[in-house]
């Protein structure tokens, strides 16, 4: 059975070569006409594709032509139609970030993995953390902090010693990055509905930047983050290799 497939690829030569080979075998349509979008590259390219295609109805099936490829399936040219027919779908809601910089300019961005705040100078950052309007931490002295979705919990969050979250869990991970005070504070698990606000303390001496899936905002005054249930990213995985299995496997490697 034929399918209308749009093949997208990163600029890497190996990804462009794969795209040409797949188009020669299966044809190609514009993403707006596609029943499924095949993304060729690494995790970074997959995130960019999901953001760019979020208003289209077609799900995205990734094949790894990058490095780690946590969000991707293995690459193969010969059995794509069978794999697409058997693929299992995961639905991910992104985080919506609203940030005010110190000039008073408002910035908005979406993050599938995480929103992170990072010190932008030699001094450690000082952050005040409020959850659903209630002050929870008056001062966190750190290199930064992040709020992660389950899908992003094995990325920067895990490197910062945050917890790995099951993909179906309705929670977000709030994780400190190299916390100095409180020294033993590693973060918190929050309900998916939580609204988290970071206020930068002493920004003249301790400037902070915010990053939402590599969209960076400098010289931040405050940031508010919430999950956006109205946006759904549909990702396809080969049976037995979905995000749920990968999240579990990652904890035993």
CORZIHU-V253080 format. One record per residue. N is the residue number from 1. RES is the residue in three letters. OMEGA is omega in degrees with one decimal (NA if undefined). BURIAL is # if it has 24 or more other ideal C-beta (glycine too) atoms within 12 Angstrom, else .. Layout:
n: {N:N}
res: {RES:RES}
omega: {OMEGA:OMEGA}
burial: {BURIAL:BURIAL}
This chain:
n: {1:2:3:4:5:6:7:8:9:10:11:12:13:14:15:16:17:18:19:20:21:22:23:24:25:26:27:28:29:30:31:32:33:34:35:36:37:38:39:40:41:42:43:44:45:46:47:48:49:50:51:52:53:54:55:56:57:58:59:60:61:62:63:64:65:66:67:68:69:70:71:72:73:74:75:76:77:78:79:80:81:82:83:84:85:86:87:88:89:90:91:92:93:94:95:96:97:98:99:100:101:102:103:104:105:106:107:108:109:110:111:112:113:114:115:116:117:118:119:120:121:122:123:124:125:126:127:128:129:130:131:132:133:134:135:136:137:138:139:140:141:142:143:144:145:146:147:148:149:150:151:152:153:154:155:156:157:158:159:160:161:162:163:164:165:166:167:168:169:170:171:172:173:174:175:176:177:178:179:180:181:182:183:184:185:186:187:188:189:190:191:192:193:194:195:196:197:198:199:200:201:202:203:204:205:206:207:208:209:210:211:212:213:214:215:216:217:218:219:220:221:222:223:224:225:226:227:228:229:230:231:232:233:234:235:236:237:238:239:240:241:242:243:244:245:246:247:248:249:250:251:252:253}
res: {UNK:UNK:UNK:UNK:UNK:UNK:UNK:UNK:UNK:UNK:UNK:UNK:UNK:UNK:UNK:UNK:UNK:UNK:UNK:UNK:UNK:UNK:UNK:UNK:UNK:UNK:UNK:UNK:UNK:UNK:UNK:UNK:UNK:UNK:UNK:UNK:UNK:UNK:UNK:UNK:UNK:UNK:UNK:UNK:UNK:UNK:UNK:UNK:UNK:UNK:UNK:UNK:UNK:UNK:UNK:UNK:UNK:UNK:UNK:UNK:UNK:UNK:UNK:UNK:UNK:UNK:UNK:UNK:UNK:UNK:UNK:UNK:UNK:UNK:UNK:UNK:UNK:UNK:UNK:UNK:UNK:UNK:UNK:UNK:UNK:UNK:UNK:UNK:UNK:UNK:UNK:UNK:UNK:UNK:UNK:UNK:UNK:UNK:UNK:UNK:UNK:UNK:UNK:UNK:UNK:UNK:UNK:UNK:UNK:UNK:UNK:UNK:UNK:UNK:UNK:UNK:UNK:UNK:UNK:UNK:UNK:UNK:UNK:UNK:UNK:UNK:UNK:UNK:UNK:UNK:UNK:UNK:UNK:UNK:UNK:UNK:UNK:UNK:UNK:UNK:UNK:UNK:UNK:UNK:UNK:UNK:UNK:UNK:UNK:UNK:UNK:UNK:UNK:UNK:UNK:UNK:UNK:UNK:UNK:UNK:UNK:UNK:UNK:UNK:UNK:UNK:UNK:UNK:UNK:UNK:UNK:UNK:UNK:UNK:UNK:UNK:UNK:UNK:UNK:UNK:UNK:UNK:UNK:UNK:UNK:UNK:UNK:UNK:UNK:UNK:UNK:UNK:UNK:UNK:UNK:UNK:UNK:UNK:UNK:UNK:UNK:UNK:UNK:UNK:UNK:UNK:UNK:UNK:UNK:UNK:UNK:UNK:UNK:UNK:UNK:UNK:UNK:UNK:UNK:UNK:UNK:UNK:UNK:UNK:UNK:UNK:UNK:UNK:UNK:UNK:UNK:UNK:UNK:UNK:UNK:UNK:UNK:UNK:UNK:UNK:UNK:UNK:UNK:UNK:UNK:UNK:UNK:UNK:UNK:UNK:UNK:UNK:UNK}
omega: {-178.9:177.1:173.8:-174.3:170.8:179.6:178.0:-176.2:172.8:-179.2:-178.8:-178.9:-179.0:178.1:178.7:176.9:178.7:179.6:179.7:-180.0:-178.4:177.1:177.4:-177.9:-170.4:-175.5:-175.8:175.1:174.4:-179.8:-178.8:-179.4:-170.8:169.4:175.6:177.5:177.9:-179.4:-177.5:-178.2:177.5:-177.5:178.7:178.6:176.9:178.5:178.9:179.0:179.3:178.1:-175.6:-174.2:-171.0:179.4:178.8:-177.1:-174.3:172.5:-178.3:176.9:-177.5:170.6:-169.5:169.3:178.9:-176.7:-174.0:175.3:-179.8:-179.0:-173.2:170.3:177.0:-178.4:172.7:-179.1:-163.2:-171.2:-171.8:-176.7:177.2:-179.7:178.0:179.7:-177.2:-172.2:177.5:-174.0:170.3:178.4:-176.2:172.4:-179.8:169.9:174.7:179.9:168.7:-176.4:173.9:176.0:-171.4:173.4:-179.6:-179.8:-180.0:178.9:177.0:178.5:176.8:-179.7:176.8:-179.8:-175.8:165.8:-178.6:171.4:-173.5:175.7:-176.3:179.2:-177.3:-179.0:174.2:176.4:170.4:-175.7:171.0:-173.6:177.8:178.9:-178.9:176.0:-178.9:179.0:-178.1:179.5:-174.9:-179.2:172.1:176.7:-166.9:168.1:179.0:176.8:-179.9:172.5:-171.5:169.1:172.3:-179.2:-178.9:-171.6:177.4:-178.5:-177.6:179.2:-179.1:177.7:178.5:178.2:173.3:-177.3:170.6:-174.9:172.6:-171.5:-179.2:-176.0:180.0:-179.7:173.7:179.3:173.0:-169.8:175.2:176.4:-179.9:180.0:175.9:174.2:-9.6:-169.6:-175.9:-177.8:-177.2:179.5:-175.4:169.7:-175.5:174.5:-177.5:-178.6:-174.7:171.3:-174.4:177.5:172.5:171.5:-179.9:178.6:177.9:-175.1:177.2:-178.1:-172.5:-178.4:-176.4:172.6:176.2:-176.7:177.3:-177.1:175.3:168.7:-170.0:176.1:-176.4:173.0:-172.9:171.5:175.3:179.3:172.5:-174.9:173.8:172.6:-179.4:-176.5:-178.3:178.7:-179.6:173.6:-178.9:-178.4:-179.2:178.2:172.8:180.0:179.1:-178.5:179.9:-177.8:-179.3:179.1:-178.8:178.4:178.4:-177.4:-177.5:-176.7:-179.3:179.2:NA}
burial: {.:.:#:.:#:#:#:#:#:#:.:.:.:.:#:.:.:#:#:.:#:#:.:.:.:#:.:#:.:.:#:.:.:#:#:#:#:#:#:#:#:#:#:#:#:#:#:#:#:#:#:.:#:#:.:#:.:#:#:#:#:#:#:#:#:#:.:.:#:#:#:#:#:.:#:.:.:.:.:#:#:.:#:#:.:.:#:#:#:#:#:#:#:#:#:#:#:#:#:#:#:.:.:.:.:.:#:.:#:#:#:#:#:#:#:#:#:#:#:#:.:.:.:#:#:#:#:#:#:#:#:.:.:.:.:#:#:.:#:#:#:#:#:#:#:#:#:#:#:#:#:#:#:#:#:#:#:#:.:#:.:#:#:#:#:#:#:.:.:.:#:#:#:#:#:#:#:.:#:.:.:.:.:.:#:.:#:#:#:#:.:#:.:#:#:#:#:#:#:#:#:.:#:.:.:#:#:#:#:#:#:#:#:#:#:.:#:#:#:#:#:#:#:#:#:#:#:#:.:.:.:#:#:#:#:#:#:#:.:.:#:#:#:#:.:#:#:.:.:.:.:.:.}
